Each structure stands twice: as structure tokens, then as C-alpha cells.
Amino acid sequence: MKFNYKKNIIILSITQLLIVAFSFIYYQEITLNSYIDISFFVTAGYILLSLLLFTIHSGFYDVMSKSLNLFFSRGKDKRRFDDIPGLSELITINEKPLFIHGLINGLLMAAALIAYYA
């Protein structure tokens, strides 16, 4: 995996601008407390999505997705259970960049928390 610094800094900058924009839209002001609140939800979204993708890639949901696919296509054609691709084969999104962005946003949120309580 090639780590592209320029692309990651652009994505991080856009995420930070969106956090500030949502803070202004929701709270009608930009304070450290509102930044921390919105940043927490963005960080949680990034990390939870990366953990969901990690779980999917591990093959945890493969049997369930194959069974549902086989059940709902039962009358249409005759397929074997082994011929149906698993969910981990169908979803190819890399979870590592999402986790890295969540981690960096979390560190920025932690720095804001330290500044808020100092």
C-alpha cells in the first residue's frame, strides 16, 4: 500500500473544514466545545466504518450473505452454495485509510480537549 501524503492531507483538511462548518451550522458559533462535539462524531464514524470493513474482510459475514443470496435466488436458477461469492469477496474497500483518518481526527480532538481543560 502506497501512502500518499498529499492526498491524505487534502482529505484531512476537507474533514476539518467540514467539522468547522457543521459546528457553525449546528451551534451558530465556532467554539472549542462545539469543535470537540462534532469532531467526536466524525472520528467515531471513521473508526466504526473501518472496523465494520475489517470485520467484513475477515469473512465473518460470508456464510450469512451466501445463505441469504441462495435463499432469495432459490426459484430462479440452480446454484451451489460454494459458487456464491462471499461478502468479503464483493466488498473491496480498504479500511486502513479510514482508520488512519479517524485516528488523526481523534488526536486533533484530544489536543482540543487538552486545550479546553488546561
C-alpha positions in Angstrom: 0.0 0.0 0.0 1.4 3.3 -1.1 0.9 6.1 1.4 0.1 9.3 -0.5 0.8 12.2 1.9 -0.7 15.0 -0.4 -4.0 13.1 -0.9 -4.3 12.4 2.9 -3.6 16.0 3.9 -6.2 17.2 1.4 -8.8 14.7 2.8 -7.8 15.7 6.4 -8.2 19.4 5.6 -11.6 18.8 4.0 -12.7 16.8 7.0 -11.5 19.6 9.4 -13.3 22.3 7.3 -16.5 20.2 7.4 -16.2 19.8 11.2 -15.9 23.6 11.5 -18.8 24.2 9.0 -21.1 21.7 10.9 -20.1 23.3 14.1 -21.1 26.7 12.8 -24.3 25.4 11.3 -25.4 23.4 14.3 -24.3 25.7 17.1 -24.4 29.1 15.2 -20.9 29.7 16.6 -17.4 28.2 16.4 -16.1 27.4 19.9 -13.7 24.8 21.1 -16.5 22.9 22.8 -18.6 22.7 19.6 -15.5 21.6 17.6 -14.9 18.8 20.1 -18.5 17.7 19.9 -18.7 17.5 16.1 -15.2 16.1 15.9 -16.1 13.2 18.2 -18.9 12.1 15.9 -16.7 12.3 12.8 -13.9 10.4 14.5 -16.4 7.7 15.7 -17.9 7.4 12.2 -14.4 6.9 10.6 -13.3 4.4 13.2 -16.6 2.4 13.3 -16.7 2.3 9.5 -13.1 1.0 9.3 -13.9 -1.6 12.0 -17.0 -2.8 10.1 -15.0 -3.1 6.9 -12.3 -5.0 8.8 -15.0 -7.4 10.1 -16.4 -7.9 6.6 -12.9 -8.6 5.2 -12.3 -11.2 7.9 -15.1 -13.3 6.4 -17.4 -13.1 9.4 -20.5 -12.3 7.3 -19.7 -14.6 4.4 -21.9 -17.5 5.4 -24.9 -15.2 6.2 -24.6 -13.3 2.9 -24.2 -16.6 0.9 -27.3 -18.1 2.7 -29.4 -15.0 2.0 -28.3 -14.9 -1.6 -29.1 -18.6 -2.0 -32.5 -18.3 -0.3 -33.6 -15.3 -2.4 -32.5 -16.8 -5.7 -33.9 -20.2 -5.0 -36.5 -20.5 -7.7 -34.5 -18.6 -10.5 -31.6 -20.9 -11.1 -29.8 -23.8 -9.6 -26.7 -22.8 -7.9 -24.5 -24.4 -5.4 -23.6 -22.8 -2.1 -19.9 -22.8 -2.9 -20.5 -21.0 -6.2 -21.9 -17.9 -4.5 -19.2 -15.3 -3.7 -18.9 -14.2 -0.1 -19.4 -10.7 1.1 -15.7 -10.4 1.8 -15.0 -11.0 -1.9 -17.6 -8.4 -3.0 -16.5 -5.5 -0.8 -13.0 -4.4 -1.7 -12.8 -1.0 0.1 -9.5 -0.7 2.0 -10.3 0.0 5.7 -6.8 1.3 6.6 -7.1 4.9 5.3 -10.4 5.3 7.1 -8.8 4.1 10.3 -5.8 6.5 9.8 -8.1 9.5 9.2 -10.2 8.6 12.2 -7.0 8.3 14.3 -5.7 11.6 13.2 -9.0 13.3 13.8 -9.2 11.7 17.2 -5.7 13.0 18.0 -6.7 16.5 17.0 -9.9 16.2 19.1 -7.7 15.0 22.1 -5.5 18.1 21.6 -8.6 20.3 21.6 -9.7 18.6 24.8 -6.4 19.2 26.5 -6.5 22.8 25.4 -10.1 23.1 26.7 -9.3 21.7 30.1 -5.9 23.4 30.5 
